[in-house]
Amino acid sequence: MSEAPSRCTSPLASNVWTWYGQDEYRRIILLGELGVALEFLALDAKRQRVEVGCCAECNLWSGYLDYLAGFVKQFPLHLAPHLLPRLQALLSGCEALCREAYGLTLEDNGFEHPQWRPLREGAREALEILGWSQVREHMPELTEECREALRRWPD
């Protein structure tokens, strides 16, 4: 896989079609999963509660935050030097959430806890820097196509 340079001034998402043409499927998958995680984190507390279901502890990481962690750990730093530090800070904030931020009972909406406010703001900023709005509508289908390509032609 080739390393296509990315200009720091252009949104990372603007590289999606180049990566697709270069068979950089893993990058596209990581980006698609990151977008899902950031969109969730950017939601208001009521929408987050609906999306994650009754048990935030059960579903939050496996449904959303593992994608953020995967991007931070696996995406090449030189392709996103302006974004990765923000995502690392966002991930650290998620890892530091107190028990109350998950909700103490199945009926609680822990997403109303004050620890979520800076995470929402950080996610919104990251979506903007990422240029997510440019590719959002294409990402579910594109991500699935890339997964299928990797199943058919593993490295």
Order of alpha helices (4+ residues) and beta strands (2+ residues): alpha-alpha-alpha-alpha-alpha-alpha-alpha-alpha-alpha
